[in-house]
Amino acid sequence: MESKVQSPKSGIPGPHLALVGALLVAGGVGLCSDWIDPYHLDVLTNIGINVILAVSLNLVNGHTGQFSLGHAGFMSVGAYLAAAVTLNLAPRLFGPDGGAAGPTALLFLGALLAGGLAAALAGLLVGVPSLRLKGDYLAIVTLGFGQIIVVLFQNFEPLGGALGLNGIPPYTTVGWVLAWAAVAVFTVGCLVRSTYGRGFLAVRDDEVAAAALGLDPTRYKTVAFVVGAFFAGIAGGLYAHFRLTITPGGFDFTKSIEIVVMVILGGMGNTLGVILAAVLLTLLPEVLRPVAEYRMILYSLLLIGLMLVRPQGLFCFKRGRTN
Amino acid sequence: MQEFLQQLVNGLSLGAIYALIALGYTMVYGVLRFINFAHSEVFMVGAMTGWAVGRQLPQGTWWGGLVVLGAAMLVCALLGMTIERLVYRPLRGTATLNVLITAIGVSLLLQSVFQHPRVFGATPQLFPPVFPERNFALGGVALSSNQLVVIVVAALLMVGLELVVHRTRLGMAMRAVALNPQAAQLVGVNINAVIALTFALGSALAGAGGVLYALNYPTVEPLMGVMPGLKAFVAAVLGGIGSIPGAALGGLILGTVETFVGGSAWLSTYKDAIAFAVLILILLCRPTGLLGRVAPEKV
């Protein structure tokens, strides 16, 4: 697969500089958010969250070639844990009026990281047994785990049961989301391009050959799964503090599918394409809002049409890759 | 003991429906090696057809019930063949994941078409009692005529399928395509026709399953296929995907286990999780399913 091995020239020179730049842009957008239309801010926030989800799933599905259908499950773990942390700690620390910007930001960061780590742990627990399976079987097992996580949350009364959690403090701002999206893209991008990360591509392209070269496929798959789950958890935390209400039903199979569609439309393993697909698929329902009645019909027709016309992904302009 | 038998009967009638749907998954997987996610919507369309036809007919008659069943199977067979012709055939030979996503697209399309208020709308509707209703008591075990219809119809259809697959030329061609499509084509099997007929048969079974399901849980709505569809898929994997007796066995096991868990006092809310837990256990211990054969990996 020489087409996947990018020469140093094709990458952005100095990914760290790019990350700093992106974080500055995120901070800038966050500061100007008072002058931006609230509707546009909402859409931008949604885009950012979906970019994190799609890029993290791309590490598992695209770069490592392990088809996971349970990403929304990990997202829900992060969302619930982060929301539980802020719901329990914010009133105790800051009283009823909310605290100053600094301490709240620290608390939010802590909550997000806790959510991400919990999701990563869930990823490890799910990944270790299920990554022994391949292809369709792996897809269906991850789907099963995703559904089980939803049912567990539905039955866990301390976290609201089927009604979910309400009144989560509105900590998510557009700056937070864009900053985390930048971190996710940076981490996944650098991980895959590193010497170590070539292993992910090797495992995807030919597992047997990778094992023959002395790489441990299971280990690579698990690492990809855990890192992907971590960022899904972060995205979940951001989502919870953006929507302010979360229910287990919001993280079911349909949500996982939505993320998978972004990855496939973007072109599996093509980071830029996946980001564009996430942006496009978030904007699409908004654009179709005037024909709301036919929105889902048009969405699914577009999906089928795109798969028929461009099976290699919308934004993949290299030679088509087949399995 | 009495309660055990009662739950067993309930479980078997639910399992028979899962088995009918699972057969469609397993047949399509057998010939094309992909998960037809739109199958659960074919099941829904079957129930919808039954609902639309059943309302026009006098209720509680045997012939009416059979007409409803036949109409649903016919419509679903045509729908399955149409989906195959328009969507899956152009994609044959491309990456499995693309076909999978397209199947999900078809599934979303059917759901959203039926959710449109002019077609059906989102409100659940009561399914008419098309078969005569009577309740029997066998030694304290209550058995409704609908449950009996489910079990008998499912058993007949499964025996019929078994005969088609093992006793007819079409069945032989289907098995040949499942074994090796290229070789089958070389010996003169018309692959396109065989695959289309496989879709027709599987979809007809799903349509019958839809009517039978709607009879026992008497409402229909556009999203009704999602959960039974997923569970039937689990049943197909449990029995060994690609294996027809496996799908029947998997469906029966899953339906029974689910009914027992749903009937127990403190596990009932975990009913939906149990299907997937069973699946994960089976796949981890025996990834080919109960009756599946191990395919050696070629390098």
HADDOCK unambig.tbl for C-alpha pairs under 7 A between the chains (distance, minus, plus):
assign (segid A and resid 141 and name CA) (segid B and resid 280 and name CA) 5.95 0.50 0.50
assign (segid A and resid 144 and name CA) (segid B and resid 276 and name CA) 4.89 0.50 0.50
assign (segid A and resid 147 and name CA) (segid B and resid 273 and name CA) 6.69 0.50 0.50
assign (segid A and resid 148 and name CA) (segid B and resid 273 and name CA) 4.92 0.50 0.50
assign (segid A and resid 148 and name CA) (segid B and resid 276 and name CA) 6.95 0.50 0.50
assign (segid A and resid 151 and name CA) (segid B and resid 270 and name CA) 6.59 0.50 0.50
assign (segid A and resid 151 and name CA) (segid B and resid 273 and name CA) 6.06 0.50 0.50
assign (segid A and resid 261 and name CA) (segid B and resid 101 and name CA) 6.94 0.50 0.50
assign (segid A and resid 293 and name CA) (segid B and resid 116 and name CA) 6.84 0.50 0.50
assign (segid A and resid 296 and name CA) (segid B and resid 112 and name CA) 5.72 0.50 0.50
assign (segid A and resid 297 and name CA) (segid B and resid 109 and name CA) 5.44 0.50 0.50
assign (segid A and resid 297 and name CA) (segid B and resid 112 and name CA) 5.50 0.50 0.50
assign (segid A and resid 297 and name CA) (segid B and resid 113 and name CA) 6.18 0.50 0.50
assign (segid A and resid 300 and name CA) (segid B and resid 105 and name CA) 5.04 0.50 0.50
assign (segid A and resid 300 and name CA) (segid B and resid 106 and name CA) 6.87 0.50 0.50
assign (segid A and resid 300 and name CA) (segid B and resid 108 and name CA) 5.83 0.50 0.50
assign (segid A and resid 300 and name CA) (segid B and resid 109 and name CA) 5.11 0.50 0.50
assign (segid A and resid 301 and name CA) (segid B and resid 109 and name CA) 6.64 0.50 0.50
assign (segid A and resid 303 and name CA) (segid B and resid 105 and name CA) 5.84 0.50 0.50
assign (segid A and resid 304 and name CA) (segid B and resid 102 and name CA) 5.21 0.50 0.50
assign (segid A and resid 304 and name CA) (segid B and resid 105 and name CA) 5.52 0.50 0.50
assign (segid A and resid 304 and name CA) (segid B and resid 106 and name CA) 6.91 0.50 0.50
assign (segid A and resid 307 and name CA) (segid B and resid 98 and name CA) 6.47 0.50 0.50
assign (segid A and resid 307 and name CA) (segid B and resid 102 and name CA) 6.26 0.50 0.50
assign (segid A and resid 308 and name CA) (segid B and resid 91 and name CA) 6.59 0.50 0.50
assign (segid A and resid 311 and name CA) (segid B and resid 98 and name CA) 6.29 0.50 0.50
assign (segid A and resid 322 and name CA) (segid B and resid 94 and name CA) 6.69 0.50 0.50
assign (segid A and resid 322 and name CA) (segid B and resid 95 and name CA) 5.65 0.50 0.50
assign (segid A and resid 323 and name CA) (segid B and resid 95 and name CA) 5.23 0.50 0.50
